Amino acid sequence: KTDDKYLHTSKEKFARMKRKAPPETLEEGPPQTAVSNEADIKSSPNETDSEKRNVSNTLTKDENASSFIRSFTYGVRSLPQAEASGCGYEDVCSRYAQYKQGIVGGTVRGKHGEYLDFNVILINGGVPYDGEDKAYYVFLDEVMEIVETFVPEARRKRGLASKLSFEAMNLAVEHGWQVRPTCTYTKDTFLKREGADCWHLIEFACTEKGAEIKQRRVQLKNMALSELRKLCQRFGKSSGAKPALIERIVKYELTSWTAQDEKRRRFKAIGGSVGTSS
């Protein structure tokens, strides 16, 4: 995709991010080299909404610091690694050809030295196909991995890191990417403060439930094949290699967890307590 340059003047624009701004001539180039520790850029968590608006208005009017330039690098994307179960992607539908070439990284830069670096990688998408002898993924998804957010020391506590992060979220929406918050600021500060607007973009494996499933795959992999077959007998299909058995169990348990979560929400909605039977 041709590089684009967008001007975003406020956080409110993120709420309308599905309406793309008209593209302008873009600057192209490789991401800048990271020069500082991510932990140093944290904005003050005690900023009030009024203070944030005042900062935004001041920067937009006097310094135009909320204008960002996006720079992309292009290359060949590698196929994703297999999951902990051993189940991996197989290109039976030739989908890799659609994803092989593309954006592999980039930078969102401000006018005063602030920037956000990211990579774009491929991950296994959807639920594995459950064959007779083995299970494998047939879909691929693109993930923006945010690796660093940096703001010069003299310009910190002005909301610039948050503006950079919103710009990155806009970029993810426009390209249809999921977001992997590797950067400590994004994960520990931005998402905790702005999660209501952004959590739907986060890669499932980075969520609490995704982490549980990842750990469950590791536990199942350490079990004997005979034990896995006994577990699979509950839903009538105990044949296949170990990765297929593991993914079958994970799929069954995830469905059960989803049903239990829905039941808990309904109990809360009618004023009942969790665990109460009807």
DRENDO-779665 format. One line per field, with one value per residue (C-alpha): residue number from 1; residue in three letters; x, y negated, z. Coordinates in Angstrom, 3 decimals. Layout:
N
k = [NUM | ...]
r = [ALA | ...]
px = [X | ...]
py = [Y | ...]
pz = [Z | ...]
***
This chain:
278
k = [1 | 2 | 3 | 4 | 5 | 6 | 7 | 8 | 9 | 10 | 11 | 12 | 13 | 14 | 15 | 16 | 17 | 18 | 19 | 20 | 21 | 22 | 23 | 24 | 25 | 26 | 27 | 28 | 29 | 30 | 31 | 32 | 33 | 34 | 35 | 36 | 37 | 38 | 39 | 40 | 41 | 42 | 43 | 44 | 45 | 46 | 47 | 48 | 49 | 50 | 51 | 52 | 53 | 54 | 55 | 56 | 57 | 58 | 59 | 60 | 61 | 62 | 63 | 64 | 65 | 66 | 67 | 68 | 69 | 70 | 71 | 72 | 73 | 74 | 75 | 76 | 77 | 78 | 79 | 80 | 81 | 82 | 83 | 84 | 85 | 86 | 87 | 88 | 89 | 90 | 91 | 92 | 93 | 94 | 95 | 96 | 97 | 98 | 99 | 100 | 101 | 102 | 103 | 104 | 105 | 106 | 107 | 108 | 109 | 110 | 111 | 112 | 113 | 114 | 115 | 116 | 117 | 118 | 119 | 120 | 121 | 122 | 123 | 124 | 125 | 126 | 127 | 128 | 129 | 130 | 131 | 132 | 133 | 134 | 135 | 136 | 137 | 138 | 139 | 140 | 141 | 142 | 143 | 144 | 145 | 146 | 147 | 148 | 149 | 150 | 151 | 152 | 153 | 154 | 155 | 156 | 157 | 158 | 159 | 160 | 161 | 162 | 163 | 164 | 165 | 166 | 167 | 168 | 169 | 170 | 171 | 172 | 173 | 174 | 175 | 176 | 177 | 178 | 179 | 180 | 181 | 182 | 183 | 184 | 185 | 186 | 187 | 188 | 189 | 190 | 191 | 192 | 193 | 194 | 195 | 196 | 197 | 198 | 199 | 200 | 201 | 202 | 203 | 204 | 205 | 206 | 207 | 208 | 209 | 210 | 211 | 212 | 213 | 214 | 215 | 216 | 217 | 218 | 219 | 220 | 221 | 222 | 223 | 224 | 225 | 226 | 227 | 228 | 229 | 230 | 231 | 232 | 233 | 234 | 235 | 236 | 237 | 238 | 239 | 240 | 241 | 242 | 243 | 244 | 245 | 246 | 247 | 248 | 249 | 250 | 251 | 252 | 253 | 254 | 255 | 256 | 257 | 258 | 259 | 260 | 261 | 262 | 263 | 264 | 265 | 266 | 267 | 268 | 269 | 270 | 271 | 272 | 273 | 274 | 275 | 276 | 277 | 278]
r = [LYS | THR | ASP | ASP | LYS | TYR | LEU | HIS | THR | SER | LYS | GLU | LYS | PHE | ALA | ARG | MET | LYS | ARG | LYS | ALA | PRO | PRO | GLU | THR | LEU | GLU | GLU | GLY | PRO | PRO | GLN | THR | ALA | VAL | SER | ASN | GLU | ALA | ASP | ILE | LYS | SER | SER | PRO | ASN | GLU | THR | ASP | SER | GLU | LYS | ARG | ASN | VAL | SER | ASN | THR | LEU | THR | LYS | ASP | GLU | ASN | ALA | SER | SER | PHE | ILE | ARG | SER | PHE | THR | TYR | GLY | VAL | ARG | SER | LEU | PRO | GLN | ALA | GLU | ALA | SER | GLY | CYS | GLY | TYR | GLU | ASP | VAL | CYS | SER | ARG | TYR | ALA | GLN | TYR | LYS | GLN | GLY | ILE | VAL | GLY | GLY | THR | VAL | ARG | GLY | LYS | HIS | GLY | GLU | TYR | LEU | ASP | PHE | ASN | VAL | ILE | LEU | ILE | ASN | GLY | GLY | VAL | PRO | TYR | ASP | GLY | GLU | ASP | LYS | ALA | TYR | TYR | VAL | PHE | LEU | ASP | GLU | VAL | MET | GLU | ILE | VAL | GLU | THR | PHE | VAL | PRO | GLU | ALA | ARG | ARG | LYS | ARG | GLY | LEU | ALA | SER | LYS | LEU | SER | PHE | GLU | ALA | MET | ASN | LEU | ALA | VAL | GLU | HIS | GLY | TRP | GLN | VAL | ARG | PRO | THR | CYS | THR | TYR | THR | LYS | ASP | THR | PHE | LEU | LYS | ARG | GLU | GLY | ALA | ASP | CYS | TRP | HIS | LEU | ILE | GLU | PHE | ALA | CYS | THR | GLU | LYS | GLY | ALA | GLU | ILE | LYS | GLN | ARG | ARG | VAL | GLN | LEU | LYS | ASN | MET | ALA | LEU | SER | GLU | LEU | ARG | LYS | LEU | CYS | GLN | ARG | PHE | GLY | LYS | SER | SER | GLY | ALA | LYS | PRO | ALA | LEU | ILE | GLU | ARG | ILE | VAL | LYS | TYR | GLU | LEU | THR | SER | TRP | THR | ALA | GLN | ASP | GLU | LYS | ARG | ARG | ARG | PHE | LYS | ALA | ILE | GLY | GLY | SER | VAL | GLY | THR | SER | SER]
px = [0.000 | 1.220 | 2.516 | 0.138 | 0.473 | -2.337 | -2.830 | -4.629 | -5.297 | -7.085 | -7.949 | -11.582 | -10.532 | -9.735 | -13.437 | -14.072 | -11.034 | -13.024 | -13.522 | -10.154 | -8.624 | -7.703 | -4.142 | -1.421 | 2.098 | 4.019 | 7.511 | 9.143 | 12.066 | 13.207 | 12.284 | 14.628 | 16.906 | 15.630 | 17.717 | 16.035 | 14.446 | 10.668 | 10.113 | 11.311 | 8.460 | 5.518 | 3.071 | 1.647 | -1.311 | -2.731 | -3.472 | -7.088 | -9.234 | -9.155 | -5.355 | -5.184 | -7.485 | -5.435 | -2.221 | -3.784 | -5.068 | -1.753 | 0.308 | -2.030 | -2.210 | 1.348 | 3.593 | 1.506 | 3.069 | 0.025 | 0.927 | 2.638 | 4.521 | 4.260 | 7.244 | 7.111 | 9.633 | 8.720 | 10.003 | 9.275 | 7.283 | 8.132 | 5.532 | 4.448 | 5.885 | 3.855 | 1.854 | 3.033 | 0.955 | 3.032 | 0.142 | 1.306 | 0.238 | 0.035 | -0.361 | -3.026 | -5.031 | -2.005 | -2.834 | 0.812 | 1.220 | -1.195 | 0.772 | 4.367 | 5.295 | 4.220 | 4.929 | 7.342 | 7.852 | 7.620 | 7.698 | 5.205 | 7.177 | 6.323 | 7.979 | 10.046 | 11.827 | 8.991 | 8.380 | 6.788 | 8.407 | 6.528 | 6.966 | 4.343 | 4.375 | 2.191 | 0.447 | -1.713 | -5.298 | -8.635 | -9.228 | -7.071 | -8.616 | -9.265 | -8.381 | -8.423 | -4.728 | -3.568 | -4.673 | -3.255 | -4.012 | -5.221 | -5.558 | -3.021 | -3.470 | -1.306 | -0.177 | 1.368 | 3.868 | 4.530 | 8.112 | 8.986 | 7.509 | 9.918 | 9.428 | 12.411 | 12.820 | 12.103 | 8.717 | 7.369 | 4.145 | 2.367 | 0.347 | 2.580 | 3.112 | -0.650 | -1.077 | 1.541 | -0.269 | -3.636 | -2.013 | -0.671 | -4.165 | -5.554 | -2.931 | -3.875 | -7.550 | -6.835 | -4.724 | -6.822 | -3.998 | -4.256 | -2.022 | 0.623 | 1.644 | 5.264 | 6.212 | 5.967 | 4.303 | 1.608 | 0.937 | 1.243 | 0.062 | -1.786 | -4.036 | -4.903 | -5.983 | -7.597 | -8.562 | -12.243 | -11.404 | -8.612 | -8.985 | -10.910 | -7.723 | -5.444 | -4.175 | -6.114 | -2.928 | -2.099 | -5.396 | -5.964 | -7.936 | -5.356 | -2.590 | -4.614 | -5.003 | -1.304 | -0.449 | -3.041 | -1.368 | 1.935 | 0.301 | -1.359 | 1.860 | 3.525 | 0.822 | 1.115 | -0.657 | -2.892 | -4.103 | -4.925 | -6.925 | -8.979 | -9.771 | -10.823 | -13.219 | -15.600 | -16.492 | -16.211 | -12.977 | -9.816 | -7.760 | -4.926 | -1.453 | -0.644 | -0.945 | -4.410 | -5.538 | -4.251 | -5.986 | -9.204 | -9.168 | -8.343 | -11.205 | -13.642 | -12.538 | -12.598 | -16.198 | -17.049 | -15.311 | -17.217 | -20.526 | -19.688 | -18.713 | -22.014 | -23.901 | -22.087 | -22.980 | -26.646 | -26.688 | -25.178 | -27.691 | -30.648 | -29.028 | -27.956 | -24.616 | -22.005 | -22.310 | -26.041 | -28.043 | -31.426]
py = [0.000 | -3.488 | -5.364 | -7.888 | -11.021 | -11.982 | -14.862 | -13.973 | -16.876 | -15.258 | -12.063 | -12.457 | -11.703 | -8.157 | -7.586 | -8.212 | -6.272 | -4.057 | -7.111 | -7.420 | -10.801 | -11.622 | -10.503 | -13.002 | -12.660 | -10.495 | -10.499 | -7.103 | -5.691 | -3.091 | -3.311 | -5.317 | -3.484 | -3.377 | -5.513 | -5.400 | -3.112 | -2.747 | -3.113 | -6.730 | -7.985 | -7.350 | -10.225 | -11.297 | -9.045 | -11.860 | -14.194 | -15.342 | -15.409 | -19.194 | -19.224 | -16.792 | -19.028 | -22.111 | -20.355 | -19.174 | -22.641 | -24.285 | -21.848 | -22.002 | -25.775 | -26.743 | -23.834 | -21.489 | -18.544 | -16.364 | -16.096 | -12.801 | -11.345 | -7.626 | -5.837 | -2.209 | 0.426 | 3.255 | 6.788 | 10.502 | 11.742 | 15.091 | 17.749 | 17.870 | 20.378 | 23.381 | 23.084 | 24.737 | 27.787 | 28.293 | 27.273 | 24.892 | 23.248 | 25.254 | 23.395 | 25.694 | 22.746 | 20.740 | 17.824 | 17.100 | 15.569 | 12.795 | 11.957 | 12.753 | 9.256 | 6.206 | 3.796 | 5.359 | 2.362 | -1.359 | -4.458 | -7.136 | -10.358 | -13.719 | -17.054 | -17.264 | -13.927 | -11.769 | -8.474 | -5.042 | -1.996 | 1.110 | 4.360 | 6.153 | 9.940 | 12.892 | 15.131 | 18.241 | 17.140 | 18.639 | 22.120 | 25.021 | 27.374 | 30.667 | 33.483 | 37.198 | 37.474 | 33.931 | 30.360 | 27.304 | 23.624 | 22.500 | 18.754 | 15.998 | 12.712 | 9.585 | 8.153 | 4.766 | 5.327 | 2.015 | 2.302 | -1.173 | -4.585 | -7.451 | -11.099 | -13.424 | -14.239 | -17.951 | -17.192 | -14.543 | -14.790 | -16.580 | -13.620 | -13.077 | -9.362 | -8.895 | -10.764 | -8.547 | -5.463 | -6.635 | -7.288 | -3.719 | -2.397 | -4.409 | -2.831 | 0.676 | 0.064 | -1.279 | 1.770 | 4.361 | 5.301 | 6.708 | 5.090 | 6.770 | 4.333 | 5.365 | 1.787 | 1.329 | -2.081 | -0.760 | 2.293 | 0.877 | -2.708 | -3.464 | -0.386 | -0.639 | -4.238 | -3.944 | -0.261 | -0.882 | -2.331 | 0.038 | 3.501 | 4.848 | 4.366 | 6.372 | 9.762 | 12.531 | 14.235 | 11.039 | 11.053 | 12.788 | 15.604 | 15.979 | 16.348 | 19.060 | 21.007 | 20.705 | 22.116 | 24.872 | 25.962 | 26.298 | 28.394 | 30.706 | 31.121 | 32.546 | 35.209 | 38.713 | 39.520 | 42.069 | 39.429 | 37.037 | 39.724 | 40.326 | 36.601 | 36.536 | 39.437 | 37.003 | 35.490 | 38.618 | 38.164 | 39.594 | 40.405 | 38.370 | 37.109 | 35.292 | 31.728 | 32.551 | 33.982 | 30.948 | 28.478 | 30.518 | 30.317 | 26.594 | 25.914 | 27.871 | 26.141 | 22.686 | 23.290 | 24.316 | 21.246 | 18.978 | 20.545 | 20.174 | 16.525 | 15.849 | 17.558 | 15.399 | 12.227 | 13.224 | 13.942 | 10.525 | 8.851 | 10.243 | 9.532 | 13.106 | 14.224 | 16.164 | 19.882 | 19.732 | 22.442 | 21.666]
pz = [0.000 | -0.785 | 2.237 | 3.702 | 5.805 | 8.099 | 10.462 | 13.675 | 15.973 | 18.902 | 20.699 | 19.581 | 16.008 | 17.084 | 17.765 | 14.063 | 12.873 | 10.519 | 8.320 | 6.651 | 6.066 | 2.447 | 1.670 | 0.978 | -0.311 | 2.111 | 3.350 | 3.073 | 4.972 | 7.501 | 11.171 | 13.356 | 15.754 | 19.319 | 21.633 | 25.021 | 27.553 | 27.143 | 30.887 | 30.724 | 28.529 | 30.810 | 30.980 | 34.305 | 35.229 | 37.332 | 34.427 | 34.457 | 31.315 | 31.459 | 31.579 | 28.644 | 26.579 | 27.445 | 26.449 | 23.199 | 22.321 | 23.164 | 21.121 | 18.149 | 18.116 | 19.012 | 18.135 | 15.943 | 17.828 | 17.176 | 13.460 | 12.707 | 9.759 | 9.063 | 7.558 | 6.410 | 5.422 | 3.068 | 2.745 | 2.883 | 5.862 | 7.413 | 8.125 | 11.780 | 14.205 | 15.335 | 18.549 | 21.772 | 20.849 | 17.708 | 15.455 | 12.715 | 9.485 | 6.256 | 2.988 | 1.553 | 0.183 | -1.034 | 1.265 | 1.985 | -1.467 | -0.422 | 2.721 | 1.766 | 0.545 | 2.488 | 5.317 | 7.812 | 10.087 | 10.451 | 12.594 | 13.616 | 14.165 | 15.637 | 14.938 | 18.101 | 18.284 | 19.643 | 17.830 | 18.032 | 16.383 | 15.276 | 13.360 | 11.279 | 11.521 | 10.506 | 13.046 | 12.828 | 12.274 | 13.179 | 14.599 | 13.348 | 10.824 | 12.608 | 10.213 | 10.847 | 11.605 | 12.283 | 12.877 | 11.154 | 10.573 | 7.148 | 7.845 | 8.484 | 10.344 | 10.405 | 13.721 | 14.470 | 17.264 | 19.017 | 20.235 | 21.556 | 22.290 | 22.922 | 23.900 | 24.568 | 28.240 | 27.750 | 26.207 | 28.548 | 30.610 | 27.760 | 26.483 | 23.447 | 24.136 | 24.269 | 20.970 | 19.330 | 20.610 | 19.284 | 15.916 | 15.944 | 16.728 | 13.818 | 11.594 | 12.781 | 12.009 | 8.530 | 7.617 | 9.429 | 11.802 | 15.287 | 17.901 | 20.072 | 22.865 | 23.486 | 24.434 | 28.212 | 27.885 | 25.546 | 27.705 | 31.220 | 30.817 | 27.593 | 27.470 | 31.157 | 30.632 | 27.187 | 27.110 | 26.449 | 23.031 | 22.056 | 23.565 | 20.545 | 18.486 | 20.779 | 19.611 | 21.376 | 22.589 | 24.547 | 26.443 | 29.773 | 28.150 | 25.401 | 27.993 | 29.765 | 26.526 | 25.758 | 29.172 | 28.723 | 25.477 | 27.320 | 30.052 | 27.526 | 25.561 | 28.676 | 29.036 | 27.617 | 24.368 | 26.109 | 28.590 | 25.772 | 23.989 | 27.145 | 27.393 | 23.737 | 24.241 | 25.963 | 22.608 | 20.479 | 18.520 | 20.059 | 16.940 | 15.487 | 16.312 | 19.546 | 18.162 | 16.805 | 20.150 | 22.025 | 19.728 | 19.922 | 23.720 | 23.684 | 21.266 | 23.436 | 26.631 | 25.026 | 23.948 | 27.520 | 28.973 | 26.589 | 27.601 | 31.311 | 30.849 | 29.088 | 31.928 | 34.497 | 32.587 | 32.504 | 36.242 | 36.943 | 34.612 | 36.598 | 39.942 | 40.704 | 42.052 | 40.144 | 40.746 | 41.559 | 39.829 | 38.310]
***
